Amino acid sequence: MNLLLVRVLFILGGMVIGYQTTASGGSGLIGVLIGGLVAFILILLEAGLRKVSVSGLSSAVFGLILGLIMAKLAGDAFSLFYTDPSTLSMIRVTLTMTFCYIGVVVALRGKDEFNIIIPYVRLRRQDQAGDVILLDTSVIIDGRIVDICKTRFLGGKVIIPKFVLRELQQIADSTDPIKRQRGRRGLEILNTVQKESGMDITIHEQDFSETSEVDAKLVMLAKLLEAKILTVDFNLNRVASIQGIKVLNINELANALKPVVFPGEEMHIKLIKDGKEHNQAIGYLDDGTMVVVEDARRLIGQDVKVVVTSVLQTQAGRMIFTKIEK
């Protein structure tokens, strides 16, 4: 339901309540205006609370409930000693205000010590963050998530947002055959992850109607759940990192696991195609690392023995520059 529609219905409800409250006195129109004005003021107050975080609000509510419980227990204890109703009532009011204030203040100061988020109610320390991981569309289609889940390198709860599933379905139903194949591959991989990974995987129903961008929804959900995002999307990686969200990039993991080579090492490589520069040839290692060989264009199609001259690490991956061993 649209937020604007909810606000309009709230104002109309306020007008109806105002009319019913004052109709018996013959001033129904004034009651309608007062009810609508009060509802409008409450909407303005609600709009001013946008910056209040869910974790902070939940902490305050937790502290308030705890304060009410403590005040009730303390008031019952005082009732054993005081029989005067007026004195006992004053003591109960004082205890309620005191314990509620202390409970809210302590809860807000210690909100990093626990986290209560709907639909997950969980208590945890801040230094145990990272127990929730969100999967984005690109990492599901990529396919390597299956092997990563099987190796149990990912710990905690893995969450697949409902809007990611919706995007996968839209890609699978695309008229473009390439996109359709990618979408169906993603759905098959997702099915495999759920059945064979042995991990705790949950479908999350939360959606954000204020935006249609899946990446923006992922960032908002990650903030709400204080989760990490598992992705292979470079742009999403940058956007999420700027907003303080931890990102697990499979491409960075793959680059980190590639074998380290040093200048002077020898290797055998099959030359496949021309390089960008004059007389260069290019081959690839088994892990996909590009190897550039100087003065070797005439040897394309052959297996040659080369010597490493330098290694260049780029955002796209690692490049190894070599020359023919003489």
C-alpha positions in Angstrom: 0.0 0.0 0.0 1.3 3.4 -0.9 2.5 5.6 2.0 0.6 8.6 0.7 -2.6 6.6 0.6 -2.1 5.5 4.2 -1.6 9.1 5.3 -4.8 10.3 3.5 -6.8 7.5 5.2 -5.3 8.5 8.5 -6.4 12.1 8.0 -9.9 11.0 7.0 -10.1 8.8 10.1 -9.1 11.7 12.3 -11.9 13.8 10.7 -14.4 11.1 11.3 -13.3 10.7 15.0 -13.5 14.5 15.4 -17.0 14.7 14.0 -18.3 11.8 16.2 -16.7 13.4 19.2 -18.4 16.9 18.7 -21.5 16.0 16.8 -23.6 15.7 19.9 -22.8 19.3 20.8 -23.8 20.6 17.4 -20.3 21.6 16.3 -19.5 18.7 14.0 -17.8 20.8 11.4 -15.3 22.2 14.0 -14.7 18.6 15.2 -13.9 17.6 11.6 -11.4 20.4 11.3 -9.8 19.7 14.6 -9.5 16.0 13.9 -8.0 16.6 10.5 -5.5 19.1 12.0 -4.4 16.8 14.7 -3.9 13.9 12.2 -1.9 16.3 10.0 0.3 17.3 12.9 0.9 13.7 13.8 1.9 13.0 10.1 4.4 15.9 10.3 5.9 14.4 13.5 6.1 11.0 11.8 8.0 12.6 8.9 10.4 14.1 11.3 11.3 10.7 12.7 12.7 9.4 9.5 16.3 9.6 10.8 15.4 7.4 13.9 16.9 4.0 13.3 15.0 0.8 13.8 17.6 -0.5 16.3 17.4 2.8 18.3 13.6 2.7 18.4 13.6 -1.0 19.4 16.1 -0.3 22.1 14.0 2.5 23.5 10.9 0.3 23.5 12.8 -2.5 25.2 14.0 -0.1 27.9 10.5 1.3 28.4 9.0 -2.1 28.8 11.7 -3.1 31.3 11.1 0.1 33.2 7.4 -0.5 33.5 8.0 -4.1 34.7 10.5 -2.9 37.4 8.1 -0.1 38.4 5.2 -2.6 38.8 7.4 -4.9 41.0 8.6 -2.0 43.1 5.1 -0.6 43.5 3.8 -4.0 44.7 6.6 -4.1 47.2 5.7 -0.6 48.6 2.0 -1.6 48.8 2.9 -4.0 51.6 4.0 -1.1 53.8 1.7 1.8 52.8 -2.1 1.5 53.0 -2.9 5.2 52.3 -4.2 5.2 48.7 -3.1 8.7 47.9 0.5 8.1 49.2 0.6 4.7 47.4 -0.6 6.3 44.2 2.1 9.0 44.3 4.8 6.4 45.0 3.6 4.3 42.0 3.7 7.3 39.7 7.2 8.3 40.9 8.5 4.8 40.5 7.0 4.5 37.0 8.5 7.7 35.8 11.9 6.9 37.4 12.2 3.4 36.1 10.9 4.2 32.6 13.5 7.0 32.3 16.3 4.9 33.6 15.3 2.0 31.4 15.1 4.1 28.2 18.4 5.9 28.8 20.3 2.7 29.6 18.8 0.9 26.6 19.8 3.7 24.3 23.3 3.9 25.7 23.8 0.2 25.3 22.0 -0.3 22.0 25.2 -1.6 20.4 25.1 -4.5 22.9 21.9 -6.0 21.5 19.7 -5.8 18.4 16.0 -6.4 18.1 14.7 -6.3 14.6 11.4 -7.4 13.2 11.0 -10.1 11.8 14.2 -11.4 13.5 14.3 -10.9 17.3 17.8 -11.6 18.3 20.2 -10.6 21.1 23.8 -10.3 20.2 27.0 -8.3 20.9 28.2 -5.8 18.3 31.5 -7.6 18.0 29.6 -10.6 16.7 28.3 -8.8 13.7 28.2 -10.4 10.3 25.9 -13.3 11.1 23.5 -12.3 8.3 24.5 -12.4 4.6 22.4 -11.1 1.7 22.7 -12.6 -1.7 22.3 -10.3 -4.7 21.2 -11.3 -8.2 24.7 -11.3 -9.8 26.2 -13.7 -7.3 23.4 -16.2 -7.8 23.7 -16.1 -11.6 27.5 -16.4 -11.3 27.2 -19.9 -9.9 30.3 -20.1 -7.7 28.1 -19.5 -4.6 27.2 -23.3 -4.7 30.8 -24.4 -4.1 31.4 -21.6 -1.6 28.4 -22.7 0.5 29.4 -26.4 0.3 32.9 -25.6 1.7 31.2 -23.8 4.7 33.3 -20.7 4.4 30.1 -18.7 4.9 28.9 -18.7 8.4 25.5 -17.6 9.9 22.2 -17.0 8.2 22.1 -16.6 4.4 19.1 -14.4 3.3 17.7 -14.2 -0.2 15.4 -11.1 -0.5 12.1 -11.6 -2.2 12.8 -8.7 -4.6 16.0 -10.6 -5.8 13.8 -13.6 -6.6 11.4 -11.3 -8.5 14.3 -9.9 -10.5 15.6 -13.4 -11.3 12.1 -14.4 -12.5 11.9 -11.3 -14.7 15.3 -12.1 -16.3 14.2 -15.7 -16.8 11.0 -14.5 -18.6 12.9 -12.0 -20.8 12.4 -12.1 -24.6 16.2 -11.9 -25.0 17.5 -15.5 -25.2 20.8 -14.6 -23.5 19.1 -12.9 -20.5 16.5 -15.7 -20.4 19.2 -18.3 -20.1 21.0 -16.4 -17.4 17.8 -16.0 -15.4 17.0 -19.7 -15.6 20.6 -20.6 -14.7 20.2 -18.4 -11.6 17.0 -20.1 -10.6 18.6 -23.5 -11.0 21.6 -22.4 -8.9 19.3 -21.1 -6.2 17.5 -24.4 -6.1 20.8 -26.2 -5.8 22.0 -23.9 -3.0 18.8 -24.5 -1.0 18.9 -28.3 -1.4 22.6 -29.2 -1.2 24.5 -26.5 0.7 23.3 -27.6 4.1 23.2 -23.9 5.3 20.5 -21.9 7.0 18.9 -20.1 4.0 15.9 -17.9 4.4 13.7 -16.0 2.0 13.1 -12.4 3.3 9.7 -10.8 2.4 10.7 -7.2 3.2 10.3 -4.8 0.2 10.9 -1.1 -0.2 8.2 0.5 -2.3 9.9 3.9 -2.4 12.5 2.6 -4.9 12.4 0.2 -7.8 16.2 -0.3 -8.0 17.2 -3.8 -6.7 20.7 -2.6 -5.6 19.2 0.3 -3.6 16.8 -2.1 -1.9 19.7 -4.4 -1.1 21.6 -1.6 0.6 18.5 -0.5 2.6 17.8 -4.1 3.7 21.5 -4.5 4.7 21.3 -1.4 6.8 18.0 -2.6 8.4 19.4 -6.1 9.3 23.0 -4.9 9.8 24.0 -7.6 7.2 26.8 -8.1 4.7 26.2 -8.3 1.0 27.6 -11.1 -1.1 28.1 -10.0 -4.7 30.2 -9.9 -7.8 28.8 -6.6 -8.9 31.6 -4.0 -8.8 29.2 -1.0 -8.8 27.2 -2.4 -5.9 30.4 -3.1 -4.1 31.4 0.5 -4.3 28.0 2.0 -3.4 27.5 -0.3 -0.4 31.1 0.3 0.9 30.6 4.1 0.7 27.5 3.7 2.9 29.4 1.7 5.5 28.0 -1.7 4.6 30.4 -4.7 4.6 30.6 -6.4 1.2 31.9 -9.9 0.3 33.0 -9.9 -3.3 33.6 -13.3 -4.8 35.8 -11.8 -7.5 38.1 -10.4 -4.9 38.2 -13.7 -3.1 39.1 -15.5 -6.4 41.9 -13.0 -7.1 43.3 -13.5 -3.6 43.4 -17.3 -4.1 45.2 -17.1 -7.4 48.8 -18.4 -7.3 51.5 -15.8 -6.6 54.2 -15.4 -9.2 57.4 -13.4 -9.0 59.6 -11.9 -11.6 62.1 -14.4 -12.8 59.8 -17.4 -12.5 59.4 -19.7 -15.5 56.1 -21.1 -16.8 54.6 -22.8 -19.8 51.8 -21.1 -21.6 49.8 -21.6 -24.8 49.5 -18.5 -26.8 46.0 -17.9 -28.1 45.6 -14.4 -29.7 47.3 -11.1 -30.5 48.0 -8.6 -27.8 47.2 -4.9 -27.9 50.7 -3.7 -28.3 53.0 -4.5 -31.3 54.2 -8.1 -31.5 52.6 -9.2 -28.3 50.8 -12.5 -27.8 48.3 -13.5 -25.0 47.7 -16.7 -23.2 45.7 -17.7 -20.1 46.5 -19.7 -17.0 44.0 -22.3 -15.8 42.5 -19.8 -13.3 41.9 -17.3 -16.1 44.8 -15.0 -15.4 46.0 -13.2 -18.5 49.6 -13.7 -19.5 51.1 -11.2 -21.9 54.2 -12.4 -23.8 56.5 -9.9 -25.5 57.8 -10.5 -29.1 55.7 -13.7 -29.5 53.1 -13.0 -32.1 54.7 -15.4 -34.5 54.3 -18.2 -32.0 50.5 -17.9 -31.5 48.9 -21.4 -31.3 52.1 -22.9 -29.7 53.0 -23.9 -26.2 56.0 -21.8 -25.1 58.3 -21.4 -22.1 58.3 -17.9 -20.7 59.9 -15.9 -17.9 57.9 -13.6 -15.8 59.1 -10.0 -16.0 56.4 -8.2 -13.9 52.9 -8.6 -12.4 50.2 -6.0 -12.6 47.2 -6.1 -10.3 44.1 -4.2 -11.6 40.5 -3.9 -10.5 39.6 -6.4 -13.3 42.2 -9.0 -12.1 45.8 -9.8 -12.3 48.0 -9.5 -15.5 51.3 -11.3 -15.8 53.9 -9.8 -18.3 56.5 -12.3 -19.6 59.1 -12.7 -22.3 60.2 -15.8 -24.3 63.0 -17.7 -22.5 66.1 -17.6 -24.6 
